[in-house]
Amino acid sequence: MALETKLYQKLTQQLVMTPQLRMAIKILQVGRMELEALIVDEMAQNPVLEESAESVEEPKLETEVPTVDGPDGPAASSEEWQPTDDAAPEVSKAGELGDIDWKDYLENHGNDFHTAPSGSRIDRDDDKRPGLENALVDNNSLTEHLMWQLRLADVSDSDRVLGAMLIANLDGDGYLRLPLEELAFMGDTELPDVERVLHHVQTYDPPGVASRSLAECLLTQLGQRGLADTLAATLIRDHLPALEGRRFDKLSRELKISMTEIAEAQRVIGTLEPKPGRDYGDGDIRYITPDVYIHKVADELVITLNDEGLPRLRISQFYRQVLGRGEATEAKGYIQDKVRAAAWLIKSIHQRQRTLYMVAQSIIKFQREFFDHGVSHLRPLVLKDVANDIGMHESTVSRATANKYAHTPQGIFELKYFFTSSLRSTDGEDVSAESVRKKIREIIGAEDPKSPFSDQSIAEHLEKDHIDIARRTVAKYRELMGILPSSKRKQFC
């Protein structure tokens, strides 16, 4: 077989991931808080960008909206995506900056950049003070809390060093996972000294801290309550696996006591804290900030994008004057690059807000009964339905709904929440999986605690509501909701 070299030509289509397209994709999929941080970071890096305090009229939403994958989807054209000329001519010609009359352009269009979406509140109150929930607080960590108690304790310097070492090796739940022998080696001391200091640290607040196992944690808490010699302590010390499995019948036979006594002891154990360090978080609390507000006004649902705190951007007047000068300098080229980057940033923010508005509008169209009546009326919905409705690609809708929340008349929900799979009902209609999970919660909430419903019983109850569902599907939904099986939900008194 002869080997030879040949030259072929091949024509293919591909989407070119330009830096501008990457920026548009990144801005589209970030959440509200991340977008604010991204804008602040870009303003710090780009001297051309500045915040505008003036109110500028916003273009109407009826104009053509570009998407990150192009107007006709990712396979519509082999050329790289550029914004439409009618939406922002100055950005669509960003690659031809040398042919632009910057002086004429910046005098007429330089202040048209801003980030406020159509229909949103654009008035600003520069004197508005931040709310108390935005004030900085000093979150005391578990380590700091224990070290504060150690500093107040009347112990020797050597014990204080050992105590600090023990505290530094606690995990987030307040447990000591390292063997005492290893700690003794690290501290260059004897094992009895480590055990003595450990018992001292275990007397600190919160109760049960510095325990080496769950049983030790619970027994320490019972001892501090004066319940070290009770049935609850016996169950924890000798029968914890059977207690976790709620094998009350087995415990009753082995200990020769009634089921009522075991249930009473179990109730006492249920008041103990299995993770003493859980209330001492080392990180800041992150509150959900809705990206979209959906208000019901009369019989209409009104969409308002949350632009509070987002800087309204424009190009600096100083740099407009620099670009207006006729001479070509190295500084002017640098400024042109920065103007190009600023234009794409502002255009990407416009695109994000407009896309988010259109997605929210489409969700309202499909899920109107949910906004009026609640979760039980949530209908099946997939990304393709919304994508076809607004004329965009599914990937664009997926990015637009990622990490974003909507404040609705029914509460705050992630936008992904409105996209649910479907189950076939006995009358031939599709039922949302989320509404089925709500019905399962309602059935379990109304059951007799002494005789809880099994998964098969729940499936039979749903069948009465014309929902055809298998027992294993009920079990899957129940586990996803964090609900225990019937054997572990049963109460004996």
Number of C-alpha atoms within 10 A of each C-alpha: 3 3 5 5 5 5 4 5 4 4 5 5 11 12 16 13 13 12 11 19 22 14 17 23 21 16 24 27 20 19 19 23 18 13 17 16 12 15 20 14 11 14 17 12 11 15 15 24 25 17 15 17 15 12 12 15 12 16 11 11 14 6 9 13 21 22 28 27 23 23 19 13 16 20 12 14 14 13 12 14 22 20 24 17 12 11 15 14 11 23 23 18 17 19 11 10 16 11 9 12 11 22 16 11 13 19 13 10 11 17 16 16 20 23 25 25 25 18 14 15 13 19 11 12 8 7 6 7 8 8 7 7 8 9 7 8 8 6 13 13 16 26 19 15 15 19 19 11 12 20 12 8 13 9 14 9 9 12 18 17 15 23 22 17 15 20 24 15 16 20 15 18 18 25 22 20 13 13 9 18 15 11 18 17 11 11 16 10 14 13 15 12 13 21 14 13 19 20 13 16 23 17 15 17 14 19 24 31 29 28 25 17 13 16 17 17 23 26 22 22 23 21 15 12 10 10 15 15 10 12 17 23 23 15 20 21 13 11 15 15 11 15 17 12 10 19 14 20 13 13 18 15 11 10 12 9 12 13 17 14 16 23 18 15 18 19 12 15 19 11 9 16 17 22 19 22 23 13 13 18 14 14 9 10 8 7 9 15 15 21 24 23 20 22 15 14 8 7 7 9 19 14 21 20 22 20 19 15 10 18 18 21 24 21 23 17 15 10 17 19 13 15 21 17 12 10 9 9 11 9 11 17 14 10 19 19 16 18 24 18 21 24 24 22 22 21 23 26 22 23 23 27 23 20 25 22 22 21 23 22 18 18 18 18 13 17 19 16 15 18 19 14 12 15 20 17 17 24 22 19 18 14 19 14 16 24 18 12 16 15 15 24 21 18 16 21 23 18 20 26 27 15 17 22 21 25 20 18 16 13 10 16 15 17 22 17 13 23 22 18 14 18 18 15 17 14 10 11 11 15 22 22 20 23 19 21 18 14 18 20 16 11 16 19 11 10 11 12 15 12 13 21 21 16 21 15 14 21 21 17 16 20 15 10 12 16 21 17 19 15 14 12 12 21 19 12 18 18 12 10 13 9 14 12 15 16 14 13 17 16 15 14 11
